[in-house]
């Protein structure tokens, strides 16, 4: 008689895998780590999943990655329609709030996408997000201030700024485990970042 698989055990394995992938990344995570986190034997994991790849694909899905990029793009595009960027935090921007709510809801999956997906089909996501923010910023500058504003120094600073932005998003999600602390941390970060970006782009 075939063994009955229990949904609650499967859910526990997925939750343990998400925590381990977020902590160690895909390449650093081992099935034995996930089994220990789930308080199971490694053999029990194989009853539910074919291996680490199967588990990772259950934790991080294409719709999650696509929604992350879509919400981030909408948030950055919205800034181009606003005059007072420092006010465009989660209190003053519906799209900023939607993005922040998604980061909170999918904290571990987003953290893995931004800082733990090396060796997977998602390893390009971190760079893709930074380059998308850079592309939108450059397009805004070219339209508002003309191509002469895009000096080599400006392009360099924009690229470095958004590379560090992605790192800060991951750092906040790693450091802050509950919704309130995540919101407070991003409130502080956006207060600093948005004022700085507005001053930079309008100089």
KEDODO-747755 format. One line per field, with one value per residue (C-alpha): residue in one letter; z, y, x; residue number from 1. Coordinates in steps of 0.05 Angstrom, whole numbers, plus 5000, padded with zeros to 4 digits. Last residue first. Layout:
<pts>
type: [A,...]
up: [Z,...]
north: [Y,...]
east: [X,...]
seq: [NUM,...]
</pts>
This chain:
<pts>
type: [X,X,X,X,X,X,X,X,X,X,X,X,X,X,X,X,X,X,X,X,X,X,X,X,X,X,X,X,X,X,X,X,X,X,X,X,X,X,X,X,X,X,X,X,X,X,X,X,X,X,X,X,X,X,X,X,X,X,X,X,X,X,X,X,X,X,X,X,X,X,X,X,X,X,X,X,X,X,X,X,X,X,X,X,X,X,X,X,X,X,X,X,X,X,X,X,X,X,X,X,X,X,X,X,X,X,X,X,X,X,X,X,X,X,X,X,X,X,X,X,X,X,X,X,X,X,X,X,X,X,X,X,X,X,X,X,X,X,X,X,X,X,X,X,X,X,X,X,X,X,X,X,X,X,X,X,X,X,X,X,X,X,X,X,X,X,X,X,X,X,X,X,X,X,X,X,X,X,X,X,X,X,X,X,X,X,X,X,X,X,X,X,X,X,X,X,X,X,X,X,X,X,X]
up: [4792,4781,4777,4836,4882,4865,4876,4943,4969,4946,4977,5048,5061,5022,5070,5132,5109,5084,5155,5187,5138,5149,5224,5221,5175,5216,5202,5191,5178,5115,5084,5099,5070,5007,4993,5009,4959,4905,4921,4918,4846,4835,4860,4825,4758,4769,4792,4729,4683,4717,4711,4638,4626,4614,4622,4549,4528,4546,4613,4619,4565,4573,4649,4650,4601,4645,4707,4671,4646,4714,4749,4696,4703,4778,4769,4715,4757,4815,4769,4730,4780,4769,4728,4787,4805,4841,4869,4939,4943,4903,4884,4952,4988,4945,4962,5036,5041,4998,5037,5062,4994,4963,5014,4998,4924,4935,4983,4932,4880,4923,4938,4995,5056,5024,5005,4948,4992,4982,4907,4906,4833,4813,4744,4736,4805,4779,4730,4789,4824,4761,4745,4816,4814,4747,4767,4831,4796,4745,4798,4838,4775,4756,4823,4882,4939,4897,4846,4902,4927,4859,4849,4918,4905,4877,4929,4976,4993,4981,5041,5085,5066,5089,5158,5188,5238,5183,5197,5201,5135,5102,5126,5103,5035,5029,5019,4998,4923,4932,4981,5053,5095,5044,5017,5089,5107,5042,5050,5120,5096,5038,5084,5132,5075,5054,5126,5130,5064,5088,5038,5044,5035,4979,5000]
north: [6382,6354,6282,6284,6324,6279,6217,6240,6259,6191,6152,6181,6181,6116,6082,6107,6086,6021,6006,6024,5981,5922,5931,5931,5870,5824,5794,5853,5839,5796,5838,5901,5872,5848,5917,5948,5905,5923,5996,5987,5965,6023,6075,6044,6048,6120,6142,6113,6144,6212,6207,6188,6249,6236,6308,6322,6273,6322,6346,6318,6264,6241,6244,6202,6151,6146,6133,6081,6044,6046,6018,5963,5950,5940,5893,5852,5847,5816,5773,5741,5683,5663,5601,5574,5571,5638,5649,5673,5748,5783,5724,5691,5755,5761,5689,5700,5764,5745,5781,5835,5848,5847,5898,5942,5940,5956,6012,6043,6037,6072,6128,6178,6132,6078,6131,6180,6243,6247,6248,6314,6329,6263,6233,6205,6174,6132,6098,6073,6042,6011,5979,5952,5922,5888,5862,5831,5804,5768,5736,5713,5687,5648,5611,5611,5563,5506,5513,5510,5445,5412,5435,5408,5338,5297,5324,5293,5224,5252,5298,5237,5208,5272,5258,5307,5364,5415,5454,5389,5366,5433,5430,5357,5378,5425,5500,5536,5536,5558,5614,5603,5642,5653,5582,5555,5594,5577,5504,5501,5531,5482,5423,5446,5452,5381,5357,5393,5364,5293,5240,5174,5114,5067,5000]
east: [5431,5362,5381,5428,5383,5324,5366,5391,5322,5296,5352,5353,5278,5273,5322,5287,5218,5249,5273,5207,5167,5214,5209,5133,5128,5173,5241,5286,5360,5354,5299,5338,5402,5367,5337,5405,5441,5391,5402,5478,5474,5425,5474,5534,5499,5475,5544,5577,5525,5535,5611,5607,5563,5489,5466,5486,5432,5377,5352,5281,5281,5353,5347,5284,5313,5376,5334,5291,5352,5387,5326,5324,5399,5392,5333,5368,5431,5394,5351,5409,5417,5344,5357,5397,5471,5470,5400,5417,5420,5366,5323,5334,5315,5252,5233,5246,5206,5147,5092,5139,5170,5100,5075,5135,5120,5046,5064,5112,5058,5007,5056,5054,5054,5097,5149,5141,5145,5220,5207,5168,5152,5121,5109,5180,5174,5117,5164,5206,5146,5118,5185,5191,5121,5134,5203,5178,5116,5159,5203,5143,5108,5171,5172,5219,5204,5176,5232,5282,5253,5255,5327,5348,5322,5265,5216,5164,5191,5261,5251,5239,5306,5340,5312,5264,5266,5248,5312,5352,5323,5339,5411,5417,5390,5448,5447,5511,5496,5424,5439,5460,5410,5354,5362,5359,5296,5261,5280,5251,5185,5183,5197,5143,5093,5109,5099,5032,5009,5021,5042,5006,5051,5031,5000]
seq: [203,202,201,200,199,198,197,196,195,194,193,192,191,190,189,188,187,186,185,184,183,182,181,180,179,178,177,176,175,174,173,172,171,170,169,168,167,166,165,164,163,162,161,160,159,158,157,156,155,154,153,152,151,150,149,148,147,146,145,144,143,142,141,140,139,138,137,136,135,134,133,132,131,130,129,128,127,126,125,124,123,122,121,120,119,118,117,116,115,114,113,112,111,110,109,108,107,106,105,104,103,102,101,100,99,98,97,96,95,94,93,92,91,90,89,88,87,86,85,84,83,82,81,80,79,78,77,76,75,74,73,72,71,70,69,68,67,66,65,64,63,62,61,60,59,58,57,56,55,54,53,52,51,50,49,48,47,46,45,44,43,42,41,40,39,38,37,36,35,34,33,32,31,30,29,28,27,26,25,24,23,22,21,20,19,18,17,16,15,14,13,12,11,10,9,8,7,6,5,4,3,2,1]
</pts>
